[in-house]
Amino acid sequence: MNLDQLLNFNLWPNSLWLVFITLLGLVVASFINVVIYRLPLILRREWGEAGIPEVSLSWPASHCPKCKTPLNWRHNLPLVSWLIQQGKCTQCKKRISLQYPLVELIGGILALLIAWRFGAGLSSLVYLGFALSLLALAVIDAQTQLLPDKITLPLVWAGLIWHWLFSSSTMFDQVFLGALLGYLSLWSLFWVFKLLTGREGMGYGDFKLLAAMGAWLGAPALVPVVLLASASGLIAALILKLNAKWQGQALPFGPHLVVGCLVLLIGGKELAAWLGLAAWLEITRWAF
């Protein structure tokens, strides 16, 4: 197989393609763990918060957060290293957070589902990048209630550029409108809620996140995404109410928007029809 054939994914055997993209999802999700941990630290240091160590996404090298022992390549194999080490650091024997293998596992599953949805080709790789970026945002928001502009804003532009270059003019019109409506809809809801209650119901990062989703999926998709996100948020709130330790703290909405977006991205019109939203997408002529 020469270089041209190697880069033409449509020529790959289906089994090879699925194995390749699943492994790619695992590897990239391993880096996503680095982003999840370090990007909030980078932002807090930029904001002038005292006592925050100087880090970047590439420095210092990967190490155990408990004993600071540097990790070699054998300790960085997605999922495999965690299983071999039985979830513990080889040096200090302290537990490794379950977040690391879970994010890697979700990355691999997302890769497999996206490969099934979009087939062998560039589209799968691009939408995998979009999905894994959303995964990073969901975990960061759940842990810190931050949705960093360093991820959300590039996602908006990436979606618009992708559809401008590779989609129909109809689809580009929908994603351009989706980016605008995604931001303005939550911005308007934010101010209505604040004027009525005097409290802030969500952060500005949610506006930009929904704008990014509109820039990738188009304006007609915003309604199903928000409905799915609301259902996800309601389920999470009901589960938390059963926990006696929960004191009614505010729940970040970003993770639920991500759930709604990923479900629609993978499920497409078939899922929308099952949810009873086929008529809406038909009326709005969703071109995705």
SVG drawing of the C-alpha trace seen along z (x, -y; Angstrom):
<svg xmlns="http://www.w3.org/2000/svg" viewBox="-44 -43 55 49">
<polyline fill="none" stroke="black" stroke-width="0.4" points="0.0,0.0 1.6,-3.3 1.2,-6.7 -1.8,-7.8 -3.6,-4.6 -2.6,-4.8 -4.2,-8.3 -7.3,-7.2 -9.2,-5.7 -12.0,-4.5 -9.6,-1.8 -8.9,-0.4 -10.6,2.8 -13.4,1.9 -11.9,3.8 -8.6,2.1 -10.3,-1.3 -12.3,-0.6 -9.2,0.6 -7.2,-2.4 -9.8,-5.1 -10.5,-3.4 -6.8,-3.4 -6.6,-7.0 -9.5,-7.9 -7.8,-6.2 -4.5,-8.0 -6.0,-11.4 -8.3,-11.0 -5.1,-10.3 -3.9,-13.7 -7.3,-15.1 -6.6,-14.0 -3.6,-16.3 -5.7,-19.2 -8.4,-18.6 -5.9,-18.8 -3.5,-21.5 -5.6,-24.0 -7.5,-25.2 -4.2,-25.7 -2.8,-27.6 -5.9,-29.9 -5.8,-30.5 -2.1,-31.4 -2.9,-33.8 -5.6,-35.4 -3.0,-36.1 -4.1,-33.6 -1.3,-33.0 0.3,-29.6 -0.5,-28.1 2.5,-26.1 3.8,-27.1 2.8,-24.4 2.0,-24.1 0.3,-21.3 3.8,-19.9 5.8,-20.7 6.6,-19.2 6.6,-15.7 3.9,-13.3 4.3,-12.3 2.4,-10.8 0.4,-13.7 1.0,-12.2 4.8,-11.3 5.9,-13.3 7.7,-10.2 8.1,-10.8 6.2,-8.3 7.8,-6.5 6.0,-5.3 5.0,-2.0 3.0,-4.0 1.3,-6.1 -0.4,-3.4 -4.1,-4.3 -6.2,-2.0 -3.6,0.8 -1.2,-0.8 -3.9,-1.5 -5.1,2.1 -1.6,3.6 -0.8,1.3 -4.2,2.2 -5.0,-1.5 -2.0,-2.3 1.2,-4.2 4.1,-1.8 6.2,-3.8 4.1,-5.2 1.2,-2.7 -1.4,-5.5 -4.6,-5.1 -4.7,-6.7 -7.9,-8.7 -10.6,-6.7 -11.0,-9.8 -8.0,-8.8 -9.1,-5.4 -12.8,-6.6 -11.9,-9.5 -9.7,-7.2 -12.5,-4.6 -15.1,-7.2 -12.7,-8.5 -12.3,-5.0 -16.1,-4.4 -16.8,-7.8 -14.2,-7.1 -15.9,-3.7 -19.4,-5.3 -18.3,-8.2 -16.5,-5.7 -19.8,-3.8 -21.8,-7.0 -19.6,-8.7 -17.6,-5.8 -14.0,-5.6 -12.8,-9.1 -11.7,-12.5 -15.2,-13.3 -14.8,-10.8 -11.4,-12.2 -12.7,-15.7 -15.9,-14.9 -13.8,-12.8 -11.7,-15.9 -14.9,-17.9 -16.3,-15.1 -13.1,-14.8 -12.9,-18.6 -16.5,-18.5 -15.4,-15.7 -12.6,-17.9 -15.0,-20.8 -17.5,-18.5 -15.1,-17.2 -13.4,-20.6 -16.8,-22.2 -17.9,-19.4 -14.8,-19.9 -14.2,-23.6 -17.4,-25.2 -15.2,-26.7 -15.6,-26.4 -12.3,-27.8 -12.4,-30.2 -9.2,-28.5 -11.3,-25.6 -14.8,-27.0 -13.9,-29.8 -11.5,-27.7 -14.3,-25.2 -16.7,-27.8 -14.2,-28.8 -13.2,-25.3 -16.9,-24.3 -17.5,-27.3 -14.3,-26.7 -15.0,-23.0 -18.5,-23.5 -17.4,-26.4 -14.7,-24.2 -16.5,-20.9 -20.2,-21.3 -23.0,-22.6 -24.0,-26.2 -27.2,-25.3 -25.3,-23.5 -22.9,-26.5 -25.9,-28.9 -27.3,-26.6 -24.1,-26.4 -23.5,-30.2 -27.0,-30.9 -26.4,-28.1 -23.4,-29.8 -25.3,-33.1 -28.5,-31.6 -26.5,-29.3 -24.9,-32.2 -27.8,-34.6 -30.4,-32.1 -28.6,-31.3 -27.5,-34.9 -31.1,-36.1 -32.2,-33.4 -29.4,-34.4 -30.6,-38.0 -34.3,-37.2 -33.5,-34.9 -31.2,-37.5 -33.8,-40.3 -36.6,-38.1 -34.6,-36.6 -31.5,-38.8 -29.3,-35.6 -27.2,-34.2 -28.5,-30.9 -25.5,-30.0 -22.1,-31.3 -21.0,-33.0 -19.1,-29.9 -22.4,-28.1 -23.3,-30.7 -20.0,-30.0 -20.3,-26.3 -23.8,-26.2 -22.5,-28.6 -19.8,-26.0 -22.4,-23.2 -24.5,-25.4 -21.3,-26.0 -20.9,-22.2 -24.4,-20.8 -26.4,-23.8 -29.3,-25.9 -32.0,-23.3 -30.0,-21.0 -30.0,-23.4 -33.6,-22.6 -32.9,-18.8 -29.6,-19.5 -31.1,-21.8 -34.0,-19.4 -31.6,-16.4 -29.4,-18.6 -32.4,-19.6 -33.4,-15.9 -29.9,-15.0 -29.7,-17.8 -33.1,-16.8 -32.0,-13.2 -28.7,-14.3 -30.6,-16.6 -33.0,-13.9 -30.1,-11.5 -28.3,-14.1 -31.5,-14.8 -31.3,-11.2 -27.8,-11.9 -28.1,-13.2 -24.8,-15.0 -26.0,-17.3 -26.9,-20.7 -28.5,-22.1 -25.3,-23.5 -25.5,-24.9 -25.0,-22.3 -22.9,-23.1 -25.0,-23.0 -22.0,-22.4 -21.7,-18.6 -25.4,-18.2 -25.1,-20.3 -22.2,-18.0 -24.3,-14.9 -27.1,-16.3 -24.8,-17.3 -22.9,-14.0 -26.1,-12.0 -27.5,-14.0 -24.1,-13.9 -24.1,-10.1 -27.8,-9.4 -28.6,-11.9 -32.0,-12.2 -32.9,-8.6 -32.6,-9.5 -34.4,-12.8 -37.3,-10.9 -37.4,-8.5 -37.6,-11.5 -40.5,-12.9 -38.5,-15.8 -38.4,-14.5 -41.1,-17.1 -39.0,-20.0 -35.9,-18.9 -38.1,-18.4 -39.6,-21.8 -36.3,-23.5 -34.7,-21.3 -31.7,-20.2 -28.9,-19.5 -26.5,-17.7"/>
</svg>
